[in-house]
């Protein structure tokens, strides 16, 4: 299932990814620090929702209360919860 998540309080405005069960693939960030976000997307490709949360949830950027990584953790959790409700 292809998912989109509108981010909050980050330079990236949107995150797109595929969710296959609890596996996350093909992550794309719109906006933000292009090189760093491409690297994050490559590193976590194929990880579970739980592993992404474990590694990235709560990560902050500067004075912001969140980061692109934290937003990714929130995005995959929200998409997973929605998919579970629909099934």
Secondary structure in CASP SS format (residue, H / E / C, confidence):
PFRMAT SS
TARGET T0000
AUTHOR 0000-0000-0000
METHOD secondary structure of the structure
MODEL  1
X C 1.00
X E 1.00
X E 1.00
X E 1.00
X E 1.00
X E 1.00
X C 1.00
X C 1.00
X C 1.00
X C 1.00
X C 1.00
X E 1.00
X E 1.00
X E 1.00
X E 1.00
X E 1.00
X E 1.00
X E 1.00
X E 1.00
X E 1.00
X C 1.00
X C 1.00
X E 1.00
X E 1.00
X E 1.00
X E 1.00
X E 1.00
X E 1.00
X E 1.00
X E 1.00
X E 1.00
X C 1.00
X C 1.00
X H 1.00
X H 1.00
X H 1.00
X H 1.00
X H 1.00
X H 1.00
X H 1.00
X H 1.00
X H 1.00
X H 1.00
X H 1.00
X C 1.00
X C 1.00
X C 1.00
X E 1.00
X H 1.00
X H 1.00
X H 1.00
X H 1.00
X H 1.00
X H 1.00
X H 1.00
X H 1.00
X C 1.00
X C 1.00
X C 1.00
X C 1.00
X C 1.00
X C 1.00
X C 1.00
X C 1.00
X C 1.00
X C 1.00
X C 1.00
X H 1.00
X H 1.00
X H 1.00
X H 1.00
X H 1.00
X H 1.00
X H 1.00
X H 1.00
X H 1.00
X H 1.00
X H 1.00
X H 1.00
X H 1.00
X H 1.00
X H 1.00
X H 1.00
X H 1.00
X H 1.00
X H 1.00
X C 1.00
END
